[in-house]
Amino acid sequence: MTDTSPKNSGAPTYEVTPGDFTTAEFGVTPSQTVGPYWHIGLPWADGPDAAPEGTPDRITLRVTVIDGARTPVADAMIETWQADAAGRFAHAGDPRGAAEPTPAGFRAFGRAGADETGTAAIHTVKPGPLPAENGAVEAPHVNVGVFARGMLERLYTRLYFPEDTEAHAVDPVLTSLPESQRPKLIASKTDDGYSLTVYVQDSDPEGVETPFFEL
């Protein structure tokens, strides 16, 4: 707006009509990088505890995030979403209907920040298999979301369990990948659970980059 005080007499003037933001239509908030300061507001105390301490058969999943320079992504954040030990969700979105979690106290969602090695830990239980379309069955798996500074879109991948080889052979998602890519989604067994390394980038299409999914 142009100043129309006497010192600017003769200058063009404009009328400004105040906007009414109470009726403005806003769309979906666009994706954006979590930035370097996500530690301030996104984590919460029991975020990593999809299964509380003391839960029977509780395991720890460790996801290590490595960038294209083979450097640990120390400011990465991991989110997980999975079925319970019976392969059910306590959510109306489950086509079989919401079910009480197995074991009691289990929460399907987890969130944890990475340490200086790029590793985030989620405490959970191993999920059961899931029914899929056309009578198929999905092998036990955990959905993994990766956030980090500089990523405008989160990356989605999966963690499968090494002992379920027969289920892997018929899993409709895993078998949609080229055979050479499937081992990249299969975790390694550890003393207290499983670990998976996620490589977010590799210029070689046959290199180590983890397969990611568009949702």
C-alpha positions as CSV (number, residue, x, y, z in Angstrom):
1,M,0.0,0.0,0.0
2,T,1.3,3.5,-0.9
3,D,1.7,6.1,1.8
4,T,-0.8,9.0,1.0
5,S,0.4,11.4,3.7
6,P,1.0,15.1,2.6
7,K,4.7,14.5,1.9
8,N,3.7,12.1,-0.8
9,S,0.8,14.1,-2.3
10,G,0.2,13.3,-5.9
11,A,1.5,9.8,-5.5
12,P,-0.9,7.0,-6.6
13,T,-3.2,5.6,-3.9
14,Y,-4.7,2.2,-3.5
15,E,-7.7,1.0,-1.5
16,V,-7.1,-2.1,0.5
17,T,-10.0,-4.3,1.5
18,P,-9.4,-6.3,4.7
19,G,-9.5,-10.0,4.0
20,D,-11.8,-12.4,5.8
21,F,-9.7,-15.4,6.6
22,T,-12.6,-17.1,8.4
23,T,-14.0,-18.2,5.1
24,A,-10.8,-18.9,3.2
25,E,-10.5,-22.4,1.8
26,F,-7.2,-24.1,2.5
27,G,-6.0,-27.3,0.9
28,V,-3.9,-30.1,2.3
29,T,-0.7,-28.8,4.0
30,P,2.2,-29.7,1.7
31,S,5.0,-32.0,2.8
32,Q,8.1,-30.3,4.1
33,T,11.4,-31.3,5.6
34,V,11.3,-31.9,9.4
35,G,14.3,-29.6,9.7
36,P,17.1,-29.8,12.3
37,Y,14.8,-29.0,15.2
38,W,12.2,-31.8,15.1
39,H,13.6,-33.0,18.4
40,I,11.9,-30.1,20.2
41,G,8.3,-31.2,19.5
42,L,7.9,-34.5,17.7
43,P,9.2,-37.1,20.1
44,W,7.4,-38.0,23.2
45,A,8.5,-40.1,26.3
46,D,7.0,-43.5,25.3
47,G,7.1,-42.9,21.6
48,P,9.5,-45.9,21.0
49,D,7.3,-48.1,23.2
50,A,4.7,-49.7,20.9
51,A,4.8,-52.4,23.5
52,P,5.3,-51.2,27.1
53,E,8.2,-52.6,29.2
54,G,7.2,-56.0,30.6
55,T,5.0,-57.0,27.7
56,P,5.4,-60.7,27.0
57,D,7.5,-61.4,23.9
58,R,8.6,-57.8,23.5
59,I,11.3,-57.3,21.0
60,T,13.4,-54.3,19.9
61,L,13.6,-53.3,16.3
62,R,16.7,-51.2,15.4
63,V,16.5,-49.3,12.1
64,T,19.8,-47.7,10.9
65,V,19.5,-44.9,8.3
66,I,22.5,-44.4,5.9
67,D,22.7,-41.7,3.3
68,G,24.2,-41.7,-0.2
69,A,27.6,-40.9,1.1
70,R,27.5,-44.0,3.4
71,T,27.2,-41.7,6.4
72,P,24.8,-42.4,9.3
73,V,21.8,-40.0,9.3
74,A,22.1,-38.9,12.9
75,D,19.0,-36.7,12.8
76,A,16.7,-39.2,11.2
77,M,13.3,-40.1,12.8
78,I,11.6,-43.4,12.4
79,E,7.9,-44.2,12.6
80,T,6.5,-47.7,12.5
81,W,3.0,-49.0,12.0
82,Q,2.1,-52.7,12.3
83,A,-0.5,-55.3,13.2
84,D,-0.5,-56.9,16.6
85,A,0.7,-60.4,17.4
86,A,-2.6,-61.8,16.2
87,G,-2.4,-59.9,12.9
88,R,-5.2,-57.5,13.9
89,F,-5.6,-53.7,14.3
90,A,-7.5,-51.9,17.1
91,H,-8.8,-49.6,14.4
92,A,-12.0,-49.3,12.5
93,G,-10.0,-49.3,9.3
94,D,-9.3,-53.1,9.8
95,P,-11.8,-54.7,7.3
96,R,-12.4,-57.4,9.9
97,G,-13.4,-54.8,12.4
98,A,-11.4,-53.3,15.3
99,A,-10.0,-55.8,17.8
100,E,-8.6,-55.5,21.3
101,P,-4.8,-55.5,21.0
102,T,-2.8,-58.7,21.5
103,P,-1.0,-58.5,23.8
104,A,-2.9,-56.1,26.0
105,G,-1.3,-52.6,26.1
106,F,0.2,-53.0,22.6
107,R,0.1,-49.9,20.4
108,A,0.4,-50.2,16.7
109,F,2.4,-47.0,16.2
110,G,5.9,-46.1,17.3
111,R,8.2,-43.1,16.8
112,A,11.9,-42.8,17.7
113,G,14.8,-40.5,16.9
114,A,18.1,-41.9,15.7
115,D,21.3,-41.6,17.7
116,E,24.8,-40.6,16.4
117,T,25.1,-44.0,14.5
118,G,21.9,-43.3,12.6
119,T,20.0,-46.0,14.6
120,A,16.5,-45.7,16.1
121,A,15.0,-48.3,18.3
122,I,11.4,-49.3,18.6
123,H,10.1,-51.7,21.3
124,T,7.3,-53.8,20.0
125,V,6.0,-57.4,19.4
126,K,6.3,-59.4,16.2
127,P,3.1,-59.0,14.2
128,G,1.0,-61.8,12.9
129,P,0.3,-62.3,9.1
130,L,-2.3,-60.3,7.4
131,P,-5.0,-61.2,4.9
132,A,-4.6,-59.5,1.5
133,E,-6.7,-59.2,-1.7
134,N,-7.7,-62.3,-3.6
135,G,-7.1,-64.7,-0.7
136,A,-3.4,-63.8,-0.5
137,V,-1.6,-63.5,2.8
138,E,1.0,-60.9,3.7
139,A,3.9,-62.2,5.7
140,P,4.5,-60.7,9.2
141,H,6.0,-57.2,8.6
142,V,6.4,-53.7,10.1
143,N,5.8,-50.6,8.0
144,V,8.6,-48.1,8.4
145,G,8.5,-44.4,7.7
146,V,11.8,-42.4,7.5
147,F,12.1,-38.7,8.1
148,A,15.2,-36.6,8.0
149,R,16.4,-33.0,7.5
150,G,16.4,-32.3,3.8
151,M,13.7,-34.8,2.9
152,L,10.6,-33.1,1.6
153,E,8.7,-36.4,1.5
154,R,9.0,-39.2,4.1
155,L,10.2,-42.5,2.7
156,Y,8.1,-45.7,3.2
157,T,9.5,-49.2,3.4
158,R,8.9,-52.5,5.2
159,L,10.8,-54.7,7.6
160,Y,10.3,-58.4,7.2
161,F,11.5,-61.2,9.6
162,P,14.2,-63.6,8.5
163,E,12.5,-66.8,9.8
164,D,9.4,-66.4,7.7
165,T,10.9,-67.6,4.4
166,E,7.9,-69.6,3.3
167,A,5.6,-66.7,3.9
168,H,8.0,-64.4,2.0
169,A,7.6,-66.6,-1.1
170,V,3.9,-65.7,-1.4
171,D,3.8,-62.2,0.1
172,P,2.1,-60.1,-2.6
173,V,4.2,-57.0,-1.7
174,L,7.6,-58.6,-1.3
175,T,7.1,-60.7,-4.5
176,S,6.2,-57.5,-6.5
177,L,9.9,-56.6,-6.2
178,P,12.7,-58.0,-8.3
179,E,14.2,-61.0,-6.6
180,S,17.5,-59.2,-6.1
181,Q,15.8,-56.4,-4.1
182,R,13.8,-58.6,-1.7
183,P,16.6,-59.3,0.8
184,K,17.0,-55.6,1.4
185,L,13.8,-55.6,3.4
186,I,14.5,-58.6,5.5
187,A,15.9,-57.8,8.9
188,S,18.7,-59.6,10.7
189,K,18.2,-61.4,14.1
190,T,19.8,-59.8,17.1
191,D,20.0,-60.9,20.8
192,D,16.9,-58.9,21.7
193,G,15.1,-58.5,18.4
194,Y,15.9,-57.5,14.9
195,S,17.9,-54.9,12.9
196,L,17.5,-53.4,9.5
197,T,19.7,-50.9,7.6
198,V,17.9,-48.5,5.4
199,Y,20.1,-46.9,2.6
200,V,18.2,-43.8,1.4
201,Q,20.2,-43.4,-1.8
202,D,22.6,-45.1,-4.3
203,S,23.4,-43.9,-7.8
204,D,23.7,-47.6,-8.9
205,P,20.2,-49.0,-9.5
206,E,21.5,-52.4,-8.5
207,G,23.3,-51.0,-5.5
208,V,22.4,-51.0,-1.8
209,E,19.5,-48.5,-1.9
210,T,16.5,-49.8,0.0
211,P,13.3,-50.3,-2.0
212,F,10.7,-47.6,-1.1
213,F,7.0,-47.6,-1.7
214,E,4.6,-44.9,-3.0
215,L,1.6,-44.6,-0.8
